[in-house]
């Protein structure tokens, strides 16, 4: 039917796998002759035929084998097609030609399409490992999406999450007896204890709240087919034998793969490289799946968006689709961000118009339970900001919006926002520093927000029933950025012993510090919490001068001291050369705009330069830790622009902070 051809004859040929590899099933080659409609010549074709095992097995093993075969049929018939649909991707397994219940499978013979079975007498090389891990990461990401999809099916509990069973006791004992004479000391004791634990423990449960995907269960060279290009480099991989595939933790596949397919010498030299490669491919694929076509919350948000838009603009939305991702997973690990395109017709007009919006949903990335709770709280805070706080700030200030317009929101599960690009705003180029004009406009909109935030916190309309924006101490970052920064920079400061001693003391204080509390009786406003060029959209006039700025990403916004936004902005968005020359001018400009706005709001409050400088010095640990973090991010993983931190740049920053007596 598919090829509009008639099969003239077929024959079952030789076994194509070792009987020991497939004790649960019989695997043979099926050769056939066929004629395509309206063609004279016969063509030859090949397929793979799999049937349940004919071997004499004990009843218990026979039942297990039948379940394995049933699961593989289920994977080919139901799950793999759904994974390809979810990922809109090419197949990474043989094509299914036919299946009869749980009794027979006819599959594509990958050898006919240029794929080769891997040589089980040789370890995989680095190129082969990377291509194999890439296809595994794709499968894991799609499996993660599938398990959270409304289309998930498993009526017979064939893929249900279950504990991993250890090997039988004989295997453990035989291994220990064979290896013990070659080991001694602490390592021998560890192997002995591990062997004892394995013998006494029949099952191994997955970690609590750990990532769960669909795993292959037997991911090794014998189950991977590779295709090579003209340079004998691997261009593609496909996976066979899905009978052990179930819900599980992805590391189970990685462990089986490394032990069975990769030499210990390569593991010793390239383990981090391979794991980082796998994680990069996994997270990239997870990010690309953030359109969440199956999410009820998304559908609710879209329907709400349609209703709100049609009422406001007296227009009818005729169609919409979720288009490309507009942010990387690294920038938006806490949420998925995609573009929503729609066609609409305004009442009284003949022609349809094209509109765009931004869709945000909670993260689908694999996160620990603690991180997931934090991400959910951040998303809830951003929804609260768009629905409650920002409209109140605009009302208090009687001013134009300085954030994207909210089109729709469903509780804390989805946001539909204005796409600022439609109205002439541009995201800032993260590979270059802001110029003086861009800095001034960015500081002006920040000063407006801070002034309105101050007014809001003093007003009777303040609304924070879930303590989402409550004033809290700042927590220090983890130890790694601080230690890495100090270890990298210290050899370049040996000629400046006084500065080196200050950095050493500051790093030690940070490592022993749990929280950074705000100064007593200091000014408190609503801060953005992540104020940098990547969260600022700018509009330019015909002379290429900035005329307006708007701010995105409000998930870290809360009550605190305004200098935290200033510190973060300067380190992330302004070159040290501009800071050295224009720091006072920029701070004075910010204070002028802030105090002008505070006065127009009848707050009877002002923020003076000595107080601002004192607050900056108070937050010197935050200043230093922010410098450590941004240095670690851009120095170790450069983006290829002037905003990548270098050692001379970091030394200049430290000298500046020392000269200004901040540290």
C-alpha positions in Angstrom: 0.0 0.0 0.0 2.7 2.5 1.0 4.9 1.9 -2.0 2.1 1.0 -4.5 3.9 -2.2 -5.2 3.2 -5.9 -5.4 5.4 -8.4 -3.5 6.0 -11.4 -5.8 7.9 -13.7 -3.4 9.7 -13.8 -0.1 11.9 -16.2 1.9 13.1 -16.3 5.5 16.9 -16.4 5.4 19.8 -16.6 7.9 19.8 -15.5 11.5 21.2 -12.0 11.7 22.1 -12.0 15.5 23.7 -14.3 17.9 21.2 -16.6 19.7 22.7 -15.5 23.1 21.9 -11.9 22.3 18.3 -12.6 21.6 17.3 -15.5 23.9 13.9 -13.8 24.3 13.1 -13.8 20.6 14.1 -15.2 17.2 15.5 -12.7 14.7 16.0 -13.6 11.1 16.4 -11.9 7.7 13.4 -11.7 5.4 14.2 -11.3 1.7 11.5 -10.5 -0.9 11.0 -9.6 -4.5 8.6 -6.9 -5.5 7.4 -5.0 -8.5 6.3 -1.3 -8.3 3.1 -0.5 -10.2 3.7 0.3 -13.9 7.3 -0.9 -13.7 8.5 -4.0 -15.5 11.6 -5.0 -13.4 11.5 -6.9 -10.2 13.3 -5.3 -7.2 14.8 -6.9 -4.2 14.0 -5.9 -0.6 15.0 -6.9 2.9 13.4 -6.8 6.3 13.9 -8.1 9.8 11.5 -10.7 11.2 11.2 -11.1 15.0 9.1 -13.8 16.7 8.9 -14.9 20.3 11.5 -17.3 21.6 11.2 -20.9 20.5 13.9 -22.0 23.1 13.0 -24.3 25.9 12.7 -21.9 28.9 11.5 -22.4 32.4 7.9 -21.2 32.8 9.0 -18.1 34.8 11.5 -17.0 32.2 9.0 -17.8 29.4 6.4 -15.4 31.0 9.1 -12.7 31.3 10.1 -13.3 27.7 6.6 -12.9 26.5 6.3 -9.6 28.4 9.5 -8.4 26.8 8.2 -9.2 23.3 4.9 -7.6 24.1 6.6 -4.4 25.3 8.7 -4.2 22.1 5.6 -4.6 19.9 3.9 -1.9 22.0 6.9 0.4 21.6 7.0 0.1 17.8 3.2 0.4 17.4 2.3 3.1 19.9 5.2 4.8 21.7 7.8 5.5 19.0 5.3 7.0 16.5 4.1 9.3 19.3 7.6 10.3 20.2 8.3 11.3 16.5 5.1 13.3 16.5 5.9 15.1 19.7 9.4 15.9 18.5 8.5 16.4 14.8 11.7 14.5 14.1 13.0 11.7 11.9 12.8 8.1 13.2 15.8 6.9 15.4 14.6 3.3 15.2 13.9 0.8 12.4 10.6 1.4 10.6 7.7 -0.9 11.6 6.3 -2.7 8.6 3.9 -5.1 10.4 3.0 -6.5 13.8 0.6 -9.1 14.9 -0.5 -8.6 18.5 2.5 -9.8 20.5 3.5 -12.7 18.2 5.5 -11.2 15.3 7.3 -8.1 14.2 8.5 -7.2 10.7 10.9 -4.3 10.7 13.1 -2.3 8.4 16.5 -3.8 7.8 18.8 -0.8 8.5 21.6 -2.4 6.5 19.6 -1.6 3.4 19.8 2.1 4.1 23.5 2.3 4.7 23.6 1.6 8.4 26.1 -0.8 9.8 25.9 -2.8 13.1 28.7 -1.8 15.4 31.7 -4.1 15.7 31.3 -5.6 19.1 35.0 -6.6 19.2 36.1 -2.9 19.3 35.3 0.0 21.6 33.6 3.0 20.1 35.8 5.9 19.2 35.0 9.5 20.4 33.0 10.4 17.3 30.9 7.3 17.5 30.3 7.9 21.2 29.1 11.5 20.6 26.6 10.5 17.8 25.3 7.6 20.0 24.9 9.9 23.0 23.1 12.5 20.8 20.5 10.0 19.6 20.1 8.8 23.2 19.6 12.4 24.5 16.9 13.0 21.9 15.1 9.8 22.9 15.3 10.7 26.6 14.0 14.3 26.0 11.1 13.0 23.9 10.4 10.3 26.6 10.4 13.0 29.3 7.9 15.0 27.2 5.7 11.9 26.5 5.5 10.9 30.2 4.0 14.4 30.9 1.7 14.4 27.9 -2.0 13.9 28.0 -1.6 11.3 25.2 0.5 9.0 27.4 -0.8 5.4 27.2 0.2 2.4 29.2 -3.0 0.3 29.8 -1.0 -2.9 30.5 1.7 -1.2 32.7 4.3 -2.3 30.2 6.5 0.8 30.7 5.6 1.6 34.3 8.4 2.9 36.5 9.8 0.1 38.7 13.0 -0.3 40.8 16.1 -1.6 39.0 17.0 -5.2 39.9 20.6 -6.0 40.7 22.5 -9.0 39.1 22.2 -12.4 40.6 24.4 -13.3 43.6 26.6 -15.7 41.6 27.7 -12.9 39.3 28.6 -10.6 42.2 30.5 -13.3 44.1 32.4 -14.5 41.0 33.5 -10.9 40.1 34.7 -10.3 43.7 36.6 -13.5 43.8 38.3 -12.8 40.5 39.2 -9.2 41.3 40.2 -9.3 45.0 43.8 -10.5 44.5 44.4 -7.5 42.3 43.2 -5.0 44.8 44.3 -3.9 48.3 43.7 -1.4 51.0 40.8 1.1 50.9 39.6 0.2 47.4 39.3 -3.6 48.3 37.3 -2.7 51.4 34.9 -0.5 49.3 34.4 -3.3 46.7 33.8 -5.8 49.5 31.1 -3.6 51.1 29.5 -2.8 47.8 29.3 -6.6 47.0 27.7 -7.3 50.3 25.1 -4.5 49.8 24.3 -5.9 46.3 23.8 -9.4 47.6 21.6 -8.2 50.5 19.6 -5.8 48.4 17.4 -7.2 45.7 16.2 -3.9 44.2 17.5 -0.4 43.8 14.9 2.3 43.9 15.3 5.5 41.9 16.3 8.7 43.8 13.3 10.6 45.2 12.1 13.3 42.9 14.8 12.5 40.3 14.3 13.0 36.6 12.2 10.3 35.0 12.3 9.6 31.2 11.8 6.6 29.0 15.0 4.7 29.1 16.2 2.1 26.6 17.4 -0.4 29.2 20.0 -2.0 27.1 21.8 0.8 25.3 25.1 -0.6 24.1 27.1 -1.1 20.8 25.2 -4.3 19.8 21.9 -2.3 19.8 23.3 0.8 17.9 23.5 1.0 14.1 25.7 3.7 12.6 25.9 5.3 9.2 29.2 6.7 8.0 29.9 9.5 5.5 32.6 9.6 2.8 35.3 10.7 5.4 34.4 7.6 7.5 32.9 9.8 10.1 29.6 8.8 11.8 26.7 10.9 10.4 23.7 9.2 12.1 22.8 6.5 14.6 19.7 4.4 15.1 18.7 2.2 18.0 17.3 -1.3 17.9 15.9 -3.8 20.5 13.3 -1.8 22.6 12.1 -4.7 24.8 13.7 -3.4 28.0 12.4 0.2 27.5 10.6 1.5 30.6 10.3 4.7 32.7 13.5 5.2 34.6 16.4 7.6 35.4 18.5 8.4 32.3 21.8 7.6 34.1 20.9 3.9 33.8 21.3 4.1 30.1 24.5 6.0 30.4 26.0 3.5 32.8 25.2 0.5 30.6 26.5 2.4 27.6 29.9 3.4 29.1 30.6 0.0 30.7 29.6 -2.0 27.5 30.8 0.3 24.7 33.5 2.7 25.8 37.1 1.8 26.8 38.2 2.7 30.3 41.0 4.7 28.8 38.6 6.9 27.0 36.4 7.2 30.1 39.4 8.3 32.1 40.3 11.0 29.6 36.9 12.1 28.2 34.2 11.3 30.9 33.4 14.9 31.6 33.4 15.8 27.9 31.0 13.0 27.0 28.6 13.8 30.0 28.6 17.5 29.1 27.9 16.7 25.5 25.0 14.5 26.5 23.6 17.1 28.8 23.9 19.9 26.2 22.0 17.8 23.6 19.4 16.7 26.2 18.7 20.2 27.5 18.7 21.7 23.9 16.1 19.1 22.9 14.0 19.7 26.1 14.1 23.5 25.4 12.8 22.9 21.8 9.9 20.9 23.2 8.6 23.8 25.3 5.7 24.6 23.0 3.6 22.2 25.2 0.9 21.5 22.6 -0.8 19.1 25.1 -0.9 21.4 28.1 -4.4 22.2 29.4 -3.0 25.4 31.0 -1.7 26.5 27.6 -5.0 25.9 25.9 -6.8 27.8 28.6 -4.3 30.7 28.3 -4.7 30.8 24.6 -8.5 30.8 24.8 -8.3 33.6 27.4 -5.9 35.5 25.1 -8.3 35.2 22.2 -11.3 36.5 24.2 -9.3 39.4 25.8 -7.7 40.4 22.5 -11.0 40.3 20.6 -12.8 42.4 23.2 -10.0 45.0 23.5 -9.4 45.5 19.8 -12.9 44.7 18.5 -11.2 42.0 16.3 -11.7 38.4 15.5 -8.7 36.0 15.8 -8.9 33.6 12.9 -6.0 31.3 13.6 -2.9 31.0 15.8 0.1 28.7 16.2 3.0 28.4 18.6 6.1 29.1 16.6 9.9 29.2 17.4 11.5 29.4 20.8 12.8 33.0 21.4 15.0 32.3 24.4 17.7 29.7 25.2 17.2 27.2 28.0 20.2 28.8 29.8 18.6 32.2 29.8 15.2 30.8 30.8 15.8 27.6 32.8 12.9 28.5 35.0 10.4 28.7 32.1 9.7 27.9 28.5 9.5 31.0 26.2 8.1 30.7 22.7 6.6 32.9 20.0 2.9 32.9 19.3 1.8 34.0 15.8 -1.9 34.7 15.0 -4.1 36.1 12.2 -6.9 38.5 13.1 -9.4 40.8 11.4 -10.5 44.1 12.9 -14.2 44.8 12.6 -15.1 46.7 9.4 -11.8 45.7 7.7 -11.6 43.2 4.8 -8.0 42.1 5.1 -6.5 40.0 7.9 -3.6 41.2 9.9 -0.7 39.2 11.4 0.0 39.5 15.1 2.6 38.1 17.5 2.8 37.5 21.2 5.1 35.8 23.6 4.1 32.6 25.4 5.7 31.6 28.8 5.1 28.4 30.7 6.8 26.8 33.7 10.0 24.9 33.1 10.0 21.4 31.6 13.7 21.0 32.2 14.9 18.2 34.5 15.2 19.9 37.9 15.7 18.7 41.5 12.6 19.0 43.7 14.1 22.0 45.6 15.0 23.8 42.4 11.6 23.0 40.9 9.8 24.5 43.9 12.0 27.7 43.5 11.2 27.8 39.8 7.5 27.4 40.5 7.6 30.3 43.0 9.5 32.5 40.5 6.8 31.8 37.8 4.1 32.5 40.3 5.8 35.8 41.2 6.1 36.8 37.6 2.3 36.1 37.0 1.6 38.1 40.2 3.7 41.0 38.9 2.0 41.1 35.5 -1.6 40.7 36.8 -1.5 42.7 40.1 1.6 44.8 40.7 2.5 46.4 37.3 -1.0 47.6 36.6 -1.0 49.2 40.1 2.3 50.9 39.5 1.1 52.4 36.2 -2.1 53.6 38.0 0.0 55.2 40.8 2.4 56.9 38.4 -0.2 57.6 35.7 2.5 56.6 33.3 2.9 54.5 30.2 3.8 50.8 30.7 7.5 49.9 30.9 7.0 46.2 30.6 5.2 44.0 27.9 1.4 44.2 28.0 -0.3 41.1 29.6 -2.7 39.5 27.2 -3.6 36.4 29.3 -2.6 34.5 32.4 -3.8 31.3 34.0 -3.0 31.1 37.7 0.7 30.4 37.8 0.8 28.1 34.8 0.9 30.2 31.6 1.5 33.8 30.5 0.7 35.4 27.1 2.5 38.7 26.7 3.0 41.4 24.1 5.9 40.7 21.7 7.8 44.0 22.0 9.6 43.4 18.7 6.3 44.1 16.9 6.3 47.7 18.2 9.8 48.5 17.2 11.7 47.4 20.3 14.8 45.4 19.9 16.5 43.0 22.3 20.0 44.3 23.2 23.0 42.7 21.7 24.5 40.6 24.6 27.9 40.4 22.9 28.6 44.2 23.3 28.4 46.6 26.2 25.8 49.3 26.3 26.9 52.8 25.1 26.4 55.9 27.2 23.0 56.8 25.6 21.7 53.3 26.1 22.9 53.3 29.7 21.1 56.6 30.5 17.8 55.4 29.0 18.1 52.1 30.8 18.8 53.8 34.1 15.9 56.2 33.6 13.3 53.4 33.2 14.9 51.7 36.2 14.6 54.9 38.3 10.9 55.2 37.3 10.3 51.6 38.4 12.1 52.1 41.7 10.2 55.3 42.5 6.8 53.6 41.7 7.9 50.6 43.7 8.7 52.8 46.7 5.3 54.5 46.4 3.5 51.1 46.1 5.2 49.7 49.2 4.0 52.7 51.2 0.4 52.6 49.8 -2.7 51.0 51.1 -3.1 49.2 47.8 -0.1 47.0 48.4 -1.1 43.4 47.7 1.1 40.4 48.6 -1.0 37.7 50.2 1.4 34.9 49.4 4.6 36.9 50.4 5.9 36.6 46.9 7.7 40.0 47.0 8.4 40.1 50.7 11.8 41.7 51.8 14.3 39.0 52.4 18.1 38.8 52.9 20.2 38.1 49.8 21.8 34.7 49.9 25.3 34.2 48.8 26.0 32.2 45.6 27.5 28.7 45.8 31.2 28.3 46.5 32.3 27.3 43.0 32.3 30.8 41.4 34.1 32.4 44.4 36.8 29.7 44.5 37.3 29.6 40.8 37.5 33.4 40.5 40.1 33.6 43.3 42.2 30.7 42.1 42.2 32.2 38.6 42.9 35.8 39.5 45.4 35.5 42.4 48.5 35.0 40.3 47.7 38.2 38.4 47.6 40.3 41.6 50.9 39.3 43.2 52.3 42.7 42.5 49.4 44.3 44.4 49.7 42.5 47.8 47.2 44.9 49.6 44.5 44.2 47.0 45.2 40.5 47.0 44.8 40.3 50.8 41.5 42.2 50.5 40.2 39.8 47.9 41.3 36.8 50.0 39.5 38.2 53.1 36.4 39.0 51.1 36.3 35.5 49.5 36.7 33.9 52.9 33.9 36.0 54.4 31.6 35.1 51.5 32.3 31.4 51.9 31.4 31.5 55.6 28.4 33.8 55.1 24.8 32.5 54.7 22.9 35.7 54.1 23.4 39.4 53.3 21.0 41.6 55.2 20.0 45.1 54.0 21.3 48.1 55.9 19.1 49.2 58.8 16.6 51.9 57.9 17.8 52.0 54.3 15.6 52.8 51.4 13.4 49.9 50.3 11.8 49.8 46.8 10.7 47.1 44.4 13.8 45.8 42.6 13.9 43.9 39.4 16.5 41.4 40.7 18.0 40.5 37.3 18.5 43.9 35.7 20.9 43.6 32.8 21.0 44.2 29.0 19.5 40.8 28.1 16.3 41.9 30.0 16.0 45.3 28.5 14.4 46.0 25.1 15.3 49.3 23.4 13.6 51.4 20.7 15.7 53.6 18.5 14.7 56.8 16.6 15.6 57.6 13.0 19.0 59.0 14.2 19.7 55.6 15.8 19.4 57.2 19.3 17.5 55.3 22.0 14.1 56.8 22.6 12.5 54.3 25.0 13.3 51.2 27.1 11.1 48.4 28.4 11.9 45.6 30.9 11.1 41.9 30.7 11.5 38.9 33.0 10.1 39.9 36.4 10.4 36.6 38.2 13.1 37.8 40.6 11.4 41.1 41.5 10.9 41.8 45.2 11.3 44.4 48.0 14.9 45.4 48.6 17.5 48.1 48.3 17.9 49.8 44.9 21.7 49.5 44.7 21.3 45.7 44.1 19.8 46.5 40.6 22.5 49.1 40.0 25.4 46.7 40.9 24.0 43.9 38.8 23.4 46.3 35.8 26.9 47.8 35.9 28.7 44.4 36.1 26.6 42.7 33.4 26.0 45.5 30.9 28.5 48.3 31.1 32.3 48.1 30.3 34.8 48.7 33.1 36.3 51.5 30.9 33.0 53.3 30.9 32.5 52.7 34.6 35.9 54.2 35.4 35.1 57.4 33.4 31.3 57.8 33.9 30.4 56.1 37.2 29.6 59.3 39.0 27.8 60.8 36.0 25.6 57.6 35.7 24.9 57.5 39.4 24.0 61.2 39.5 21.8 60.7 36.5 20.0 57.8 38.1 19.5 59.8 41.4 18.2 62.8 39.5 15.6 60.7 37.7 14.7 58.8 40.8 14.2 61.9 43.1 12.3 63.7 40.4 9.9 60.8 40.1 9.6 60.4 43.9 8.8 64.2 44.2 6.1 63.9 41.5 4.5 61.1 43.5 4.3 63.2 46.7 6.4 60.6 48.7 8.3 63.1 50.8 11.3 60.9 50.3 14.6 61.4 48.5 17.8 59.3 48.0 21.1 61.1 48.3 24.5 60.3 47.0 26.3 59.6 50.3 23.5 57.2 51.3 23.7 55.4 47.9 27.5 55.0 48.2 27.1 53.7 51.8 24.6 51.2 50.6 27.0 50.0 47.8 29.8 49.5 50.3 27.4 47.6 52.6 26.7 45.3 49.7 30.3 44.8 48.8 29.9 41.0 49.2 27.1 41.0 46.7 29.2 43.2 44.4 32.1 40.7 44.6 30.0 37.6 44.3 28.2 39.0 41.2 31.6 39.7 39.6 32.7 36.1 40.5 29.6 34.6 38.9 29.6 36.6 35.7 33.4 36.0 35.3 32.8 32.2 35.7 30.0 32.2 33.2 31.6 34.3 30.4 35.4 33.5 31.0 34.9 29.7 31.0 32.2 29.7 28.3 32.8 32.7 26.1 30.0 33.9 23.8 32.4 35.5 21.3 31.9 39.2 22.1 33.3 42.1 24.1 31.1 41.2 27.1 33.2 38.0 27.7 35.1 38.6 30.9 38.9 38.3 30.6 41.5 38.3 33.4 42.7 41.9 32.6 39.1 43.0 32.7 38.5 41.3 36.1 41.7 42.9 37.4 40.5 46.3 36.3 37.2 45.8 38.1 39.0 44.8 41.3 41.3 47.8 41.1 38.3 50.1 40.5 36.4 48.6 43.6 39.6 49.1 45.6 40.2 52.6 44.5 36.6 53.5 45.3 37.0 51.9 48.8 34.1 49.6 48.1 36.3 46.6 49.1 
